Amino acid sequence: MASDTYAGAVGSHSKYLEAHEVTASPRFETDAFIDDINRIVEKYDIDVILPTFEEAFYLAARRADLADGVRLYAGNFDKLARLHDKASFQRLVAEAGVPVPETVVATDDASLAEAISRFPRFFARAAFSRGGVGLLTNTGPLAGKVEASDCHPTPDQPWLVQPFVDGPMICTYSTIVDGRVTSHCTYRAPEQWAHSTGITFLAIDSTRTLDYTQRIVDALDPGFTGQLSFDFVDNDGELFAIECNPRPTNGIILLGAEEFSRALVGEGDGVAVVEPGVEREVKLAVLADCFAEPLSHLPTSLHDLIHVRDVGSQWHDSLAMMWSPATLIHGAKLSHGDRKELLAALGDDIVWNGEPIAGMTEADAEALEAVHEQRI
């Protein structure tokens, strides 16, 4: 059983589903969303809710209002918030003994200007952001795409400024049960959409990232259960932790169906690690990128289209990807056709940007305030 906030979502059309449902927006209609989830749980006799994006925050904040007997596969709200807030995350990672770049937290226009002047080459983004959207930098292919004059940090919505760290981005995805990593994938994105979100994914060695992930979980909560995804920069062999998405990211598609199902329940004593060399792509996005930037991407994209397996192939569920155009149309409609904003628009009704959540408990509201105090 799957659900989303619109009927054309790819994940709602898998052959493995008994049914799919449309829910209200977690962000804009939180009470109605929780009511919809409880209706679905009762209708289909659901015993586990598995978040796939930032609805995890709304479900965790309203965990007490979920139907009796259903289990939410996500950490407690306070832990998710600490991971999602990039500023408090930097402090947590440093406590765990994982390398992080020097970080300055800007809370107004003046402190942002001062921070970026400290570094000849800088990299900045909002504490609550995702998908490589809205990056402020003077280095690399995204230099000048966002102007400092368009960025306005506040104490509730701060920005992080760091020296630009050279090297490729390395990403991870993990499942955790009772504080133990049960599956893990480390991967690169050789091809990206508009120099931000990956559209091809290649598994690489996981030795160091698995160790770092377990260290962070130990520092966060030895009893944590849920899904965590980290971004690192590989700077001449040294990995610097950049951010965490406390939810699934693209690495999940490199896991096999049986590996994933066993990992969710913590079956076995070891960790299911994706072997280096496994590669997948979002074929529709790769094809679109051929025409978006034909001179630079056409040769590589054509090679990938021929030789790299689609994201649905390992699950033998390729027909679900036939609904990909509906997803792009949905995003384009929400972004008014602006290609730069398409990625941000796709999740606009489901993201969480650090604001109080309707109906959250007093304890979680206090925890959110505490997260703000844990920033560097």
Secondary structure as GFF3:
##gff-version 3
##sequence-region A 1 376
A	DSSP	beta_strand	2	4	.	.	.	ID=ss1
A	DSSP	three_ten_helix	10	13	.	.	.	ID=ss2
A	DSSP	beta_strand	20	22	.	.	.	ID=ss3
A	DSSP	alpha_helix	30	44	.	.	.	ID=ss4
A	DSSP	beta_strand	48	49	.	.	.	ID=ss5
A	DSSP	alpha_helix	55	61	.	.	.	ID=ss6
A	DSSP	three_ten_helix	63	65	.	.	.	ID=ss7
A	DSSP	beta_strand	71	72	.	.	.	ID=ss8
A	DSSP	alpha_helix	77	84	.	.	.	ID=ss9
A	DSSP	alpha_helix	86	95	.	.	.	ID=ss10
A	DSSP	beta_strand	104	106	.	.	.	ID=ss11
A	DSSP	alpha_helix	109	118	.	.	.	ID=ss12
A	DSSP	beta_strand	122	126	.	.	.	ID=ss13
A	DSSP	beta_strand	136	137	.	.	.	ID=ss14
A	DSSP	three_ten_helix	148	150	.	.	.	ID=ss15
A	DSSP	beta_strand	159	163	.	.	.	ID=ss16
A	DSSP	beta_strand	169	177	.	.	.	ID=ss17
A	DSSP	beta_strand	180	188	.	.	.	ID=ss18
A	DSSP	beta_strand	192	193	.	.	.	ID=ss19
A	DSSP	beta_strand	197	198	.	.	.	ID=ss20
A	DSSP	beta_strand	200	203	.	.	.	ID=ss21
A	DSSP	alpha_helix	207	220	.	.	.	ID=ss22
A	DSSP	beta_strand	226	235	.	.	.	ID=ss23
A	DSSP	beta_strand	238	245	.	.	.	ID=ss24
A	DSSP	three_ten_helix	250	254	.	.	.	ID=ss25
A	DSSP	alpha_helix	257	264	.	.	.	ID=ss26
A	DSSP	beta_strand	272	273	.	.	.	ID=ss27
A	DSSP	beta_strand	279	281	.	.	.	ID=ss28
A	DSSP	alpha_helix	283	292	.	.	.	ID=ss29
A	DSSP	alpha_helix	294	307	.	.	.	ID=ss30
A	DSSP	beta_strand	309	310	.	.	.	ID=ss31
A	DSSP	three_ten_helix	318	323	.	.	.	ID=ss32
A	DSSP	alpha_helix	324	334	.	.	.	ID=ss33
A	DSSP	three_ten_helix	339	341	.	.	.	ID=ss34
A	DSSP	alpha_helix	342	346	.	.	.	ID=ss35
A	DSSP	alpha_helix	362	373	.	.	.	ID=ss36
###
